[in-house]
Structure formats: structure tokens, C-alpha cells
Amino acid sequence: MRHRERGFNLIELLVTLTVMAVVITMGAPALTNFINDMRLSATTNDLLAYFNYARSEAAKRGARVTVCVSADQATCATTESNWAVGAVTFVDTDNDGQVDTGETVLRVLNPMPGATILATSAFSTSHYFYYRPSGAANSQGTLQVCRSGRNARDVSISNVGRPMSQATTTVCP
């Protein structure tokens, strides 16, 4: 009785590898798009959670709580308008929109690499806003969250202080 060899021959192995290469090549762009969309969603959701926290702290503490752009995550930037560099939320006891000695820093929003977050409408300043003790915002406005090549998402703060998001048809640069 003759023993038959088991396994793959070279041609079978090459055909299998070629088919796998074609499938991976076709699927990689879709996976990249999916990952980039999820990064944009995560950035938007982080921003929404951050603003909701600031609003709830203002109502809980019965005090003005300011949210400002902060490149160093310790002080408020007065010229920076890209919220993706980070932000600071603090109890603003002297109502000046700046973190001062003795004011309680409540939370820090870490930088969001690869994103651009710019005020596109109506905040009284582009680098900070605050929540009143009632939870209402001092002004309404919209921040546009962008990642290169994706459709932007808007995060809006209404006069009553409620943050909300919506997808847009604007393509980010």
C-alpha cells in the first residue's frame, strides 16, 4: 500500500496567498474609513461628556463654572481657538474667565491629536464660556469637530446649556 503525502503543494499555497492578498487589499480602505469615523465619534462624545459634566457641576455647586481652551491643561489660553489642544473646567469665583489661585479645577480635557475643534458660531468669546448656577450657558454657540477627510460634526451649546451634536455634510480639510 502506497502512502499518500498530505499537505499543500506550492501552487495551492500560492493561490491561497493571492486570494488573501486581494481580500485584504479590498478591505483595508473600508477598515481605515471605519476607524477614522469612530475616532471622530469618540472625539465628539468626549466633548459632549465634558460639557455635560461642567453643566452638572454648576448646578450641583450653585456656582459659575467656566470651560476654557487650555494648551497646558492648567491655565486658560486667551488667543487659542482650537479646542482640540485641551480644556480646563473650573469654579470661577471671581468671574474673570481665568484660572486663578484658590479656584477649584474640576476637570481637564486632554489634547485630542488629529482633530480640529473650532467655534463656528456665536460664543461670546472663541476660547471660553461658562455655565451659570442654574446650568444655563452664558451664550449659545457651536464647535465644529473635524478630522481630515471626514464629514464634520457640530457640538452646539444652547442658551439653556444643553450640549448636543449632529453630523454635517461639511467635509473637513
C-alpha positions in Angstrom: 0.0 0.0 0.0 1.4 3.3 -1.0 1.3 6.3 1.4 -0.1 9.4 0.1 1.6 12.7 1.0 -0.6 15.1 3.0 -0.4 18.9 3.0 -0.4 21.6 0.4 1.6 21.8 -2.7 3.3 25.0 -3.8 0.5 26.0 -6.3 -2.3 25.6 -3.7 -0.3 27.7 -1.3 0.3 30.5 -3.8 -3.3 30.6 -4.9 -4.5 30.8 -1.3 -2.0 33.7 -0.5 -3.1 35.5 -3.7 -6.7 35.3 -2.7 -5.9 36.5 0.8 -3.9 39.4 -0.5 -6.8 40.5 -2.8 -9.3 40.3 0.0 -7.1 42.3 2.4 -6.3 44.9 -0.2 -10.0 45.4 -0.9 -11.0 45.5 2.8 -8.2 47.8 4.2 -9.7 51.1 2.9 -13.1 50.3 4.4 -11.5 49.4 7.7 -9.5 52.7 7.7 -12.6 54.7 7.0 -14.4 52.9 9.8 -11.6 53.6 12.2 -11.4 57.3 11.3 -15.2 57.6 11.7 -15.0 56.0 15.1 -12.2 58.4 16.1 -14.4 61.4 15.1 -17.3 59.9 17.1 -15.1 59.4 20.1 -13.8 62.9 20.0 -17.4 64.3 19.7 -18.6 62.1 22.5 -15.7 63.1 24.8 -16.6 66.8 24.2 -20.3 66.2 24.9 -19.5 64.4 28.1 -17.1 67.1 29.2 -19.7 69.9 28.7 -22.4 67.8 30.4 -20.1 67.4 33.4 -19.4 71.1 33.6 -23.1 71.9 33.4 -24.0 69.4 36.1 -21.2 70.8 38.4 -22.5 74.3 38.0 -26.0 73.2 39.1 -24.7 71.0 41.8 -22.3 73.6 43.3 -24.7 76.5 42.7 -21.7 78.4 41.3 -20.4 79.7 38.0 -18.3 77.0 36.2 -16.1 78.1 33.3 -14.9 75.9 30.5 -11.9 77.3 28.6 -9.4 76.3 26.0 -6.1 75.3 27.6 -2.9 74.2 25.8 -1.1 73.5 29.1 -4.2 72.0 30.9 -3.6 74.4 33.8 -4.4 77.9 32.6 -6.9 79.4 30.1 -5.5 80.4 26.7 -6.6 83.8 25.6 -5.6 83.5 21.9 -6.1 79.8 21.2 -9.3 78.9 19.4 -8.7 75.2 18.6 -10.4 73.3 21.4 -8.6 70.1 20.4 -5.5 71.3 22.3 -7.3 70.7 25.6 -9.5 72.4 28.0 -10.0 73.2 31.7 -13.2 73.3 33.7 -13.1 75.3 37.0 -15.2 77.1 39.5 -14.8 80.7 38.5 -15.3 82.5 41.8 -14.2 85.9 40.6 -16.0 85.7 37.2 -12.9 86.6 35.1 -12.8 83.6 32.8 -9.2 82.7 34.0 -8.0 80.0 36.4 -6.7 81.9 39.5 -5.1 80.9 42.7 -7.7 79.3 45.0 -10.1 78.4 42.3 -11.0 74.8 42.1 -10.1 73.0 38.8 -12.8 70.4 38.3 -11.7 68.5 35.3 -9.1 68.7 32.5 -9.8 67.7 28.9 -6.7 66.2 27.4 -5.5 67.1 23.9 -7.2 65.3 21.0 -4.5 64.6 18.4 -5.6 64.6 14.8 -8.7 66.7 15.5 -9.5 70.3 15.0 -12.3 71.8 17.1 -13.2 75.4 16.2 -16.0 77.7 17.3 -18.1 78.3 14.2 -20.8 80.5 15.7 -21.8 82.9 18.4 -20.0 82.2 21.7 -19.2 85.5 23.3 -15.5 84.5 23.0 -13.9 81.8 21.0 -11.8 80.5 23.9 -14.2 80.1 26.8 -17.8 80.1 28.0 -19.4 79.5 31.4 -22.4 77.8 33.0 -24.5 79.7 35.5 -25.6 78.1 38.8 -28.9 77.2 37.0 -27.0 75.1 34.4 -27.7 77.6 31.7 -24.9 78.8 29.4 -23.9 82.4 29.2 -24.1 82.3 25.4 -25.0 79.8 22.8 -22.6 78.6 20.2 -21.3 75.8 18.0 -18.0 74.0 17.9 -17.2 72.1 14.7 -15.3 68.8 15.3 -13.1 67.8 12.3 -10.7 65.1 11.3 -9.1 65.3 7.9 -11.3 64.0 5.1 -14.3 63.2 7.3 -17.6 64.9 7.5 -17.6 67.4 10.4 -19.8 67.1 13.4 -21.2 70.1 15.2 -21.4 70.3 19.0 -23.9 73.0 19.9 -24.5 74.6 23.3 -28.0 76.1 23.7 -28.9 79.0 25.9 -30.3 76.6 28.5 -26.8 75.0 28.5 -27.7 71.6 26.8 -24.9 70.3 24.7 -25.9 68.3 21.6 -24.3 67.0 18.5 -25.2 66.5 14.9 -23.5 65.2 11.8 -23.0 67.7 9.0 -22.3 67.5 5.3 -19.2 69.7 5.5 -16.1 67.8 4.6 -13.1 68.6 6.8 -9.9 69.8 5.1 
